[in-house]
Amino acid sequence: MRDCLECREGCGACCIAPSITSPLPGMPLGKPAGVPCAQLGPDMRCQVFGTDARPGFCGSLRPAADLCGGSREEAFALIQALEQATRP
């Protein structure tokens, strides 16, 4: 079971590191891994969080030790590893 955390201020790793295959506002074809989401605000927070426009995949990403690690850099590394492990 993953430990629940709060989003790390200024991180945005979950909005940059993974690919998103479903449409989202500003990115009708989704986005490739490593590309910032069009909905990532200057404060590094999701601008469609809590709305119906937010893709289901994004809602499945929750702040947790095994996803976020101890730093922004570690979060990127962990999400990139998950991206590669789940690549078709």
C-alpha angles and dihedrals in degrees: 000000000000121000113243116238137171119254110273109247112249094009111112092168092135089055094050112028104054128065116240115207098186125079120265133177109291093009108065092173095046120242139278123244114276095027117111114245115249087235095058106113127215087261088060092247129123112262093203096046110139095015132107089246091069110100117243090239090060091051089055091061108088127174106264137149093248091053103033102033119188100306144019090260091052090048090055091049093048094047092046090052090050090048091054094044092054098041111126 
